[in-house]
Amino acid sequence: MKSSKLFFALFLTWAPLLLFGQKLPNILFAIADDASHFSCYGYRFLHTPNIDKLADEGLRFNNMYTPSSKCAPSRAVLLTGRNPWQLEAAANHQSTWPAKFKSVVEVLTEKGYYTGYTGKGWDPGIHPEGRNLTGQEFNKLLCDSVPAKGINKFDYSGNFKLFLQEKSKDRPFFFWYGCKEPHRGYEFMSGVKNGKRLDDLDFLPSFWGTSETVKHDILDYAFEVEYFDKQLGKIIQYLDEAGELENTLIIVSSDNGMPFPRYKGHPYDFSTRVPFVVNWLGKITDPNREVNQFASFIDFAPTILEVANIKQSETGMQKISGTSLIDIFKNKPSGRDFVLTGRERNDCVRPNGWGYPVRSIHKGNFVYMHNFEPDRWPCGDPETGYRDTDGSPTKSRTLAEGSESIIFRLCYGKRLKEELYNIKNDPECLTNLAEKPEFENLKKEMKNELFALLKQQDDPRIFGRGEIFDQYDFERRNKEYMELVNNEKTKKKQSGK
């Protein structure tokens, strides 16, 4: 019965194309875990030659944003085409996936695509029973050794090769290469141990200071981004050997910003703007092109559906908020002149399961951020060790600056209810323009537009029902919070502080 349904789905999807001698394209999606940089964006402190080659033959997006700079909600957006505040519990990190939301990969599977993933799919969180949100798991093969202690032993490229071998010859595929790098933690000084040099570091935000500890931490991060690229290079080689490369759309990106203070988990422009490279041999108009139009992860799912010749009305998915990127692939103007970002509960680091709700609009050279609960700590309460920022040498160094320092205030301090930044003049978002009289009109305009758009999207936060996000998974997450507080108390007693 199941096989006959699959055959019928294949026939309905493929028949129109086969009549005209066309073949449905394969889709390879490569997503790094917590990466903000590829060398094709002009950086010298890391080298990603395989991604750079894809960009040279395709597109490099300069203004692609994730609506949530945290793993699980960002990946949920990719899979559904909806903003986090439209995803109920999935707006939060480490949530329970709501059964009502179907993923675009589940749709592809139903329509006859062979789907699978290696590494990290939609995570961390509780998956709906019996469902594969990113396809069949291919994590069986492990590497005998890895070049640094922090690198996962999944044989990403080997598992992709196994996926290809198990796929029937004429069946199109979707594969999710979910590298677990450069997620924390890193082997300290693994970068220089593997040939990187401090002199090559051309990226160092002012809000981390200039210590060698921080510089080494950045190079260790860079080395793991390079590992992601090397495994991608092997995957592309296997794709070529299988004769599938020319018929494969390849998209390379990251789920959120790098795991450093003030980056991952926050809605600043540099936290939510992620690298995004597209390669589709013979199908992209004017390749080797930079795309400066605003784009969002909500556009990923509708793009995949259009590539696979599937109408949104036939998917059973909840209403998609994004629009397909195909026009951009064809070098046609995009209708979007803004993107929305935000956050709800990331890690459970506040009492009562409270998150740190923010909504932002990025438009032109400005970003307006509305902090709904400015009395809360953005990175979690001090009693939890500001645990909404991943532990790292850079975190230790910035905390050591002390609570009165500008570095501490920028990385961990409380924020005003409204923030407004000129990204062109102030890319690090250091000067808040929200309280300057000359920007009052612009602030009001951006706030009004943001709130109007959120109302159209039925955001509970705008209708005074925002506490619902704190209530999702409350008992489980609040228990985690109490355990975290007790662990921090124990650590302080043991250290004599």
TIVEX-792170 format. One record per residue: x, y, z of N, C-alpha, C, CB in turn; residue in three letters. Coordinates in steps of 0.1 Angstrom, whole numbers, plus 5000, padded with zeros to 4 digits. Last residue first. Glycine has a CB too. Example, Ala and Ser with C-alpha at 12.3 -4.5 7.8 and 13.67 -1.06 7.14 Angstrom:
BEGIN
512849785071513749895071512950005079514149945057ser;513249435078512349555078513249675078511349555090ala;
END
This chain:
BEGIN
534753105465534253245462532953265469534053255447lys;535752855467535952935478535453085476537352945482gly;535152665449536252755445536552855456535952825432ser;533052535461534252455459535452545456534152355447gln;531152735459531652685472532952615471530552595478lys;530852755432531352875439531852835453530352975440lys;529852505425531152545419531752665427530952595405lys;527352525438528352425442529752455437527952285437thr;526152725423526352745438527452645443525052725446lys;525952595399526752715400527052745414525952835393glu;524152385405525552355401526452475402525452305386asn;521852535411522452455422523952415418521652325424asn;521352635385521552725397522352655408520252795402val;520852395371521952485367522352575379521552565355leu;518552305384519752225384520952305381519652105375glu;516752505377517152485391518352405393515952415398met;516752465348517152595354517652575369516152705353tyr;515552215346516952235342517552365347516952245326glu;513052285356513852185363515352195359513352035361lys;512252445335512452505348513252415357511052545355asn;511952255314513052355313513252425327512652465303arg;509852095323511152035320512252135320511051965306arg;507752285327508252195338509652145335507252085341glu;507452415301507852485313508452395324506652555319phe;506952375274507952295280508352345294509152275271asp;505752705272506052585265507152505272506452615250tyr;505752945287505052825292505252695285503552855292gln;506953135272507653085285506952965290507653195295asp;505153175253506453115249507153065261507253225241phe;503053295266502853165261504153095257501853155249ile;503553565271503953465281503753315277503153485294glu;502453715250503853665249504253565259504753775249gly;500053835245500053695250501453625249499053615241arg;499854085234499854075248499753935254498654145254gly;500154075207498854085212498754065227497953975205phe;502854045203502254175199500854195205502254195184ile;503253775209503953885217503354025215505453885214arg;502053625190501353645203501953755211501453515211pro;501753725157502753705168502053725181503953805166asp;500453725132499753675144500753645155498953555141asp;501353865111501853725113501353665126503353725113gln;500354115114499954035102500353885104500554095089gln;501854185136500454165137499854085126499654305138lys;504354215124504154115134502654085137504854145147leu;503854445109504154315102503954205112505654315097leu;503454635129502354605119502654475112502254715108ala;505854635142504654585149503554555139504254695159phe;507554745121507854615127506554555134508954625138leu;506354995116506454895106506654755111507554925095glu;506855115141505455095136505354985125504955225131asn;509655115143508855035153507455015147508755115166lys;510255275121510655135121509855055131512155125124met;509055515130508655455117509055305117509355535105glu;510455565154508955545154508455475141508255675155lys;513055605144512755505154511255465154513155545168lys;512655825128513055705122512755585131514555705118leu;512056025147511055985137511355855130511056095126asn;514356025163513055985169512055945158512556105177glu;516856105157516455975152515055935157517555875155phe;517356335171517356345156516956215150518756385152glu;517356255198516256325193516156325178516156475198pro;518355935208518856065202517656135195520056045192lys;517755695216517455805225517855935220517955775239glu;518655515196517255515200516855635208516855395207ala;521155465189520655595184519155615189520655605169leu;523855335204522455325204521855465200521855265217asn;526755225192526155345195524655345193526755465187thr;527554965185528055015197527355145202529555045196leu;527454775163526254815171526654865184525254705172cys;529454725145529454655158528354685167530754685165glu;529054905124528754765122528754685135529754705112pro;528255195119528555135132528254985132527655205143asp;527555275094528555355101529055285114527955485105asn;525855065086526855115077527955185085526255205067lys;524055045107524954935104526054975096524154815098ile;522955225132523255245118524355145115523755395116asn;520455115155521855125151521955145136522654995154tyr;518555115184518555155170520055175166517755285167leu;516454975208517854995203517755025188518754865206glu;514454995238514655015223516055035219513755135218glu;514954935264513854875258513954885242512554945262lys;518554865270517354955270516154885262517655095263leu;519954585287519754675276518554755277519754595263arg;522554455309521154475305521054585294520254515318lys;525554295298524754385305523354395300525454515305gly;527354135282526454065292525454165299527254005302tyr;528754285263528654135261527554075270529954065264cys;528754545272528354515258528054365256529454555249leu;529654525298528354575296527854545282528354735298arg;532254415294531254345302529854395298531454345317phe;533454635281533354505275532354415281534754435276ile;533254845299532454855287532354715280533054955278ile;533154735334533854765321532854775309534854655319ser;531854665356531854805353532554835340532654885365glu;532254385360530954435356530854585353529954405367ser;535254255345534454315356533254385351535354405363gly;536854105328537054255328536254325339536554305314glu;536153845330537253895339537454045338538553815336ala;534453815309533853825322534853885332533353695327leu;536353795288535453915289534753935302534353905278thr;537553545295538353675294537453795295539153675281arg;535453365293536153385306536953515306537153265308ser;534753405266533753435276534453455290532753325278lys;537053305254536653445252535653485262536153465238thr;537053035262538153125267537753275265539453095259pro;533552955270534752965261535853045267534353025247ser;530152875271531452875278532552875268531552765288gly;527753075253528452945255529752965262528752885241asp;525253255270526453265262527353135264527253395265thr;523453185288522953205275524053245265521853305274asp;524653195313524853075305524153075292524252955313arg;525653355334525353415321525353305310526353525317tyr;525653205357526853225350526653285336527653105350gly;523353205371523553095362524853105354522453075352thr;523353435385523353315393523553195384522053295400glu;522953635365524253615370524453475378524653725379pro;520653505340520953565353522353535357519953505363asp;521153565305520853485316521253545329521453345315gly;521753765287522553635286522253545297524053665286cys;520053975293519953915280520753785279520654015270pro;518153985323519453975318519453905304520453905328trp;515254205324515854075325517254085319515053965317arg;514254445319514654425332515354295334513554435342asp;513154445293514554505295515054485309514554645291pro;511354285275511554265290512954315293511354115294glu;511354345248510054345256510254335271509154235251phe;513254535228513354435239512154445248514654465247asn;513454585195512554605206512654495217511054615201his;515654735173515454615181514554665193516754565187met;516354815140515654865152515254735160514354935148tyr;519054895119518354785126517654845138519254665129val;519855045087519555045101518854915106518555165104phe;520155085060521355075068521055065083522255195065asn;517354895051518354985047519654975055517855135049gly;516454715080515954775068516954885064514554835069lys;515354485102516554525095516154585082517654415093his;513754465132513554485118514854545112512354575115ile;513054245159513854345152513454355138515354305154ser;512154155192511754155178512554265172510254175176arg;512753945221513154055212512454045199514654065211val;512653805253511953835240512353965233510453835243pro;514153585268514453725267513953765253516053755267tyr;512253375290513153395280513553545280512653355266gly;511553185320511453315312512553315302511653435322trp;511152975337511252945323511253065314510152865319gly;511353065363509953055357510053025342509253175360asn;514553225361513453155368512153165360513253225382pro;516753155333516053255341514953175349515453365333arg;517852985315518753045324518153155332519953105316val;517652775291516752805303517652855314515952675307cys;518552925260518852835271517952875283520352825274asp;516053105247517153025243517452915253518453115240asn;512853215242513753145252514853065245512953055261arg;513153435215512353405227513253335237511053315223glu;514053685191514353565200513253555210515753585206arg;514553805157514153815171514653695179512653825172gly;513953975126514653875134514153885148516153895133thr;512954045092512654045107513453935114511154015109leu;514154255066513954125072513654145087515254035070val;513454445036513654435050513654285054512554505058phe;512554445010513554555014513754555029513054685009asp;511654214985511854234999512954345002512254105006arg;511554154958510554244964510754284978509154194962gly;514454144938513654094949512654194954514554034960ser;514954144902514954214915514054144925514454354913pro;516753854888515553944888515454014902514253874885lys;518553654886519053794885517853894883520053814875asn;517753404891517653444877518053594875516253424872lys;517953394918518853304910518853354896518353164911phe;515853564923517253614926518253524918517553614941ile;513753394917513953514909515353574911512853624913asp;514153194937514353164923514553284914513253074917ile;513453214963514653284959514953264944515853244967leu;510053244974511153174967512253264963510553094955ser;509253375006509153374992510353304985508953514986thr;507653295038508753335030508353335015509953245032gly;505553185052505753335052506753385042506053375066ser;503152935046504552975045504653125044505352915033ile;500852765065501052875056502552925057500152995059lys;501752425071501152545075501552665066501452575090gln;501552175044502352255054501452375059503652305048met;500452035025499952005038500652085049499951865041gly;501152064998502152015007501551975020503152115009thr;499752194978499752054978500651984988500151994964glu;500352464979498952424982498752274983497952474972ser;502852484969502652494983501252444987502852644988gln;503752244944502952364948502752364963501652364940lys;506952154932505852114942505052244946506352044954ile;509352144919508152144912506952104920508252054899asn;511752174933511252034932509852024924511051974945ala;511952454933512952374926512452234923514252364935val;509752514950509752554936510752474927510052704934glu;510652404974509452354968509352384953508252404975leu;512952554979513052414977511852354970513352344990ile;511652804983512652784972512752634969514052844976thr;510152765006509452784993510452774981508852924993pro;512452725024511452615021510652645008510452605033ala;513852975024514452845020513452745016515352795032phe;512753195034512753185020513253045015513453295013asp;513253215060511953175057511753155042510953285062ile;515853315061515753175061514253125059516153115075phe;515853595038515653535051515553385050514353595058ser;517353885023516753755022516753695036517553665012ala;517854195006517554125019516953985016516654215027phe;520354194980518954214984518854144998518054144974gln;522854144970522754244981521354264986523354374977asn;524853894958523453934960523354024972522553804962val;527453874935527053904948525553944949527954014954glu;528253614912527553734915527353754930526253734907arg;528853394896529953474902529453614905531253484892asn;526453394869527153344880528353434884527553204878pro;524053484853525153574856525853514869524753714859asp;521653264865521853374856523053464861520653454853thr;521952924871522053054877522453164867523053064889ile;522152684858520752734862520752874868520152634871lys;524752594854523852614843522552674845523752484835gly;524852464887525552474874524552484862526352354871leu;524452624913523552544905523952554891521952584907trp;525052734945525652694933524652594926527052624936asn;525152984970524352904962525052864949522952974958val;525753075004526353054990525452954983527753004991val;525853275030524853195023525353185008523353255024phe;526453365064526953345051525953255043528353285051pro;524053575082524853455080525353435066524053325085val;522953785106523353785092524353665090523953915087arg;522753775134521753705126522053705111520353775128thr;524853915144524553785150523653705141523853815163ser;525054155131526154065129525853925135527454115134phe;522654275141522854255127523954145124523154385120asp;521354105171522154215164522354175149523554235171tyr;519953915185519453965173520154085166517954005175pro;521853625198521353765199520853815185522553855204his;522853375195521653385204521153525204522053355217gly;526153465189525153355189524053385200525853225192lys;527353745200527053685187525853585188528253625180tyr;528053805226527353905218526953865204528154035217arg;530653565228529853665234529253765224530653735245pro;530253295203531153395211530153495217532153465202phe;529853105180529553085195530453165204529652935198pro;528553295152529653215159529353215174530953285156met;525053275142526353335144527253255152526153475150gly;523452995126523453115133524853165135522753095147asn;523552795107522352815113522252945121522052705123asp;524952855074525152825088523852865095526352905095ser;525452725041525152825050525452785064523652875050ser;524952645007525852635019525552755028527352625014val;523452444983523252564991524152545004521752594995ile;523252324951523952324963523852454971525452294960ile;521352134929521452264936522152244949519952314937leu;522551914904522351934919522452084923523351854927thr;523351824880521951824883521651854897521251704878asn;526151804881525551904872524051924874525751864857glu;526551584899526951724902526151824894528451744901leu;526251314894525051394898525351544900524551334911glu;528151124890527551184878526351274881527151084869gly;529651034910528350964908527551024896527450974920ala;531651214911531951074907530651004904532751004918glu;530251434922530851444908531051304903532151524907asp;529851344947528651384939529151384924528151524943leu;532351314957531551194955530351224946531051144969tyr;533051594957533851494948533051364946535151464955gln;531351694976531151734962531951644952531751874960ile;532351564998531051534994530851574979530051615003ile;534851685000534851544997533451504992535151465010lys;534051945005534851924993534751774990536251964995gly;532951915030532051955019532751925006531652095020leu;535251865045534251755044533251785032533451735057gln;536352125043537052005038536151895036538151965047lys;534452285056534652305042535352185036535552435040asp;534652195082533352185076533552195060532452305080phe;537252275087536952135087535652105080536952075101tyr;536952545087537752485076537452335075539252515078glu;535752575112535052615099535652545087534952765098val;537852495128536752405127535852445115535952405140glu;539552715125540052575120538852485119541052525131phe;538052915136538352915122538752785117539453025119ala;538252845163536952845157537152835141536152975160tyr;540952895167540452755169539052745162540352725184asp;540953165162541653085153541252935154543153095154leu;539553255185539053285171539653195161539253425168ile;541353175205539953115204539353135191539053185215asp;543553335200543653185198542253125197544453125210his;542353585207542853555193542953405190544253625191lys;541953545234540753565225541253535211540253715227val;544553515243543553415246542453425236543153425260thr;545753755237546153645229545153525231547553595232glu;543354035238544253935244544553825235543653885257ser;541754245232542854215223543754105228543554335219thr;538154265235539454295239540454235229539754245253gly;535554225225536254115232537554145237536353995222trp;534654455212533954415225534454285231532554405223phe;535854475188536354555199535854515212536054705197ser;536454175169535554285174536154355186534254215177pro;538554085146538654095161537754215165540154125165leu;540053965119538753975124538953975140537853865120phe;542453885108541854015103540454035108541954015088asp;545153715116543853745122543353885117543853735137leu;547653645109546753645099545353685103546653495093asp;549153645132549353755123548353755112550753755117asp;548653395143548053505149548153635140548653545163leu;548153135120549053225126548253345132550153275116arg;547852775116547252905116548253005123545852915121lys;548752505119549352595109548852735108549152535096gly;547752365140547452315126547852415115546052275125asn;548252505162548852375161548752315147548252275171lys;546652725158548052735156548752605155548752825167val;544152585164544352655152545852665149543752795153gly;544252475189544252385178544552455165542952305178ser;544052635212545252645204545352545193546552645212met;541952405227542552535228543852535220542752575242phe;539452245209540752225216541552355215541552105208glu;536152375216537352365208538552315216537652495201tyr;532752255221533952325225535152295216534352305239gly;530852475199531752455210531752305215531352545222arg;530652425163530052435176531052415187528852335178his;531352465135532352495146531652515160533152615143pro;530452115134531452225136530952355129532752175130glu;528651935126528551985140529552085144528551865149lys;526951955095528151945102528052005116529252025095cys;524651825079524551905091525851895099523351865099gly;523551805049524851785055524951875067526051815045tyr;520851665036521151765046522451735053520051785057trp;519651605004520551565015520951685023521851495009phe;517351474982517651594990518551535002516351654996phe;517251334948517551334963517651474969518751254966phe;515551144923516151264928516351264944515351394924pro;516250824909515450904919516151024924515150814931arg;517650654893516950764887516150854897516050704877asp;519050474911519750554902518950674897520150474890lys;518250474946518050414933518550524923516550384931ser;520750494972519650564964519550494951520050714962lys;522950394984521650324987520450384979521350345002glu;524950554975524950414971523650344974526050344979gln;524350794988524250784973524150644969525450854967leu;524850715015523450765011523350754996523250905015phe;527550675013526650565016525250595012526750525031leu;528350935010528650844999527750715001530150795000lys;527551045034526951095022527150995010527451235018phe;529350915051527950885052527150935040527450945065asn;531751025042531550885040530050845041532350805051gly;531351295050531451265036531251115033532851305030ser;531251255079530151325071530151285056530351475072tyr;531751065102532351065089531251125079532850925084asp;531751195134530951155123531751165110529651235123phe;533251295155533851185147532951135136534251075156lys;533751655160532951525160533451425151531451565157asn;536451815175535751785163534951655164536651785151ile;537951875197536651915198535751875186536652065199gly;540551775191539751705201538251745201540251725215lys;541451755156541351825169540351765178541051975167ala;541251585134542451675136542451755149542551765124pro;540351245142539951385137541151475141538551435144val;540050895132540651005139540251145134542251005139ser;538250735120539250675129539850785138540250595121asp;534850845118536250865114537150795124536651015113cys;531950635112532750725121534150735116532750685135leu;528750575099530150575097530850675106530550595082leu;526150635106526650515111528250515110526150395102lys;524350835100525450875110526250745114524950945122asn;521850925085523050855080524250905089523350885065phe;518350915088519650945094520750855088519550915109glu;516151055064516650935071518050965076516750815061gln;514851395070515151265062515751155070516051305051gly;514351585088515351615078515751485070516651675085thr;512351475103512151615098513151645088512351705110leu;510751195104512051235101512051375095512751135091asn;508651055129508851145118510351185116507951275120arg;508150905152507950845140508150925128506650785139gly;507251185173507451035172507250985158506650965182glu;508951485169507751415168507951265165506751475158pro;511851545191511251515178509851455179512151435169his;512951785212512251655212511451645199511251645224ile;516251925205514851935209514251795208514052025199gly;518852115190518352015200516952035203519252025213pro;517852015157518251985171518752115177519351865171asp;517451875127516751965136517151925150515251975133trp;520551735124519451775116518751895124518451665114gly;523951675122522951735130521751785121523451855138lys;525151405105525451505115524251545123526151625109gly;523151375075524251335083524651445093525551295075thr;520051275060520951375066522051305073520251465076tyr;517751235032518651195043519451305048519451075039gly;515451115007515951225016516751165028514751305022thr;514351094975515151024985515851124994516150924978tyr;511151214966512551234967513151134978512851384972tyr;508351174966509251084958510751104959508851084945gly;506751324981506651344967507651264959506851494964lys;507551265007506151225003506051224987505151305009glu;509951395007509951255009508651195004510151215024thr;509151665006509951604995509951454995511451654996leu;507851675031507051695018507851635007506751845016val;510051655048508951555048508151555036508051575061glu;511251895041511951765038510951645038513151735047val;509652085052509752075037510351945033510552195032val;507651955079508852015074508851995059510051945080ser;504652055095505351965086506552025080504351915074lys;503252115125504152175115504852065108505152265122phe;501751985145501052045134501952095122500252155139lys;503451905165503051805155502451865143502151705161ala;506152105176504652085175504252005163504052225174pro;508951975192508452015179506951995179509151935168trp;509952115222509252005216508652045203508151955226thr;513252275223511752265225511252135221511152375217ser;515752405223515552285230514052265233516352285244gln;514552745220515652645219515352525228517052715223his;511352845206512352825217513452725213511652785230asn;509652815186510252945187511452935197509353055191ala;508352575190509552565182510252705180509352515168ala;505852635202507052595210508352595203506752455215ala;504952845175504652795188505852755196503552675187glu;505752965152506052825153505752765167507452795150leu;505853235148504753165141504853005143504653195126gln;508153315158506953355165505753295159506853505166trp;509953235137509953165150508653195158511053205159pro;508353225105509253295115509053225128508853445116asn;508452955081507753045090508653105100506552965097arg;509552755067509252875060508452975068508552845047gly;510252505078508852535077508552665069508352555091thr;513052475079512252355075510752395073512352255086leu;514052725087514452665074513452555070515852605075leu;512852725113512452825103512852775089513252965105val;514252525126512852515124512352615113512152535137ala;516752635126516552525118515052495115517252395124arg;516252835146516752875132516552765123518252905133ser;515552695169514552775162515052815148514352895170pro;518152545173516852475170515852565164516252425183ala;520352755174520252635165518852585162521052525172cys;519853105171520052985179519652865172519253005193lys;518953355161520353315161520653215171521253435163ser;516253375140516653345153518053295154515653245160ser;516053435113515253505122515453485137513753475119pro;519053475095518253385102517353465112519053275110thr;519653645064519453645079518653525083518653775083tyr;521753775039520853665043520853655059521353525037met;523253965024522254005034521253895036521554135030asn;524953855006525553945016524553985027526154065009asn;525353554989524353644995525053725006523153565001phe;526753464960527153484974526153594979528653534975arg;526353214935525953334941526453344956524453344941leu;528653054913527253074917527053214923526852964927gly;531353014911530552964900529052984902530752814898glu;532253124934532853174921531953134910534253134919asp;530952964953530553104951531053164938531153184963ala;532452724949530952724947530452874945530252664959leu;534952824957534752774943533252774940535352634941lys;534452864985534752974976534552944961536253014978asp;534052614994532952704994533152824984532652755008ile;536652524990535552454984534352544983535252324991asn;538252695006538352694991537252624984539652624988pro;538352865031537352775027537252755012535952815033thr;540352975056540352945042539352835039541752895038his;540753265078540353125076540253105061538953095082leu;541653515078542053435090541553295089541453495102phe;540853675057542053605056542353505067543253705055arg;537653735041538453715053539753635050537653645064tyr;535853765020536953855021537853835033536453995021gly;533953575016533453705020534653805024532553685033tyr;535253345012534753415000534153545003533753324993cys;535753235037536753325031536353395018538053245028ser;533053275059533753195049534653285042532653135038phe;531553305092532553345082532953235072533853395089his;530053215112529753355107530553385095529853455118ser;528552915125529652985117529153115111530052895105ala;526952715139527552835145528752895138528052795159asp;527352455119526752485132527552595139526852355141asp;526552465084527552455095526852495108528752555093ala;524952285060524752385071525752355082523352375076ile;524152215028525252205038525152315048526652215030ala;522052045008522052155017523152135028520652185024phe;521451954976522351934987522452064995523851894981leu;519051814955519351934964520351884975518051984970ile;518551744920518851704934519151834942520151614934asn;515851824898517151844903517251784917517451984904pro;514151604875514051684887515451704893513151624897leu;514751644840514951564852514851654864516251484851lys;512951654808513751714820513751614831513051844824gln;511451584787512751534787513651604798513451564774gly;508751634789509651734782511051704783509351874787phe;507851434804507251454791508051544782505851504792leu;509051474828509551364819509051384805509251234825leu;507551674839508951704835509451594826509851704848leu;505051554844505151674836506551704831504651794843pro;505851334861505351314847505451444839503951274848ala;506751384887507751374877507151374863508451244878trp;504451404903505451504904506351504892506351484917thr;502851184897502251324897503351434896501351344908leu;504650974901504151004888503551144887502950894885phe;505250994929506351014919505751044905507150884918leu;502750934939503351064941504451094931503851074956ala;502450674930501550774925502050914927500150754933phe;504550554944504550554930503650654924504150414924phe;503650584970504850654966504950664951506050574972leu;501350424970501250574972502450644967500950594987lys;502650184966501750224956501550374957500450154956ser;504050154990504750164978503950214967505350024974ser;501950135009502850245010503550264997503750225021lys;500849885000500050005000500950135000499150005012met;
END
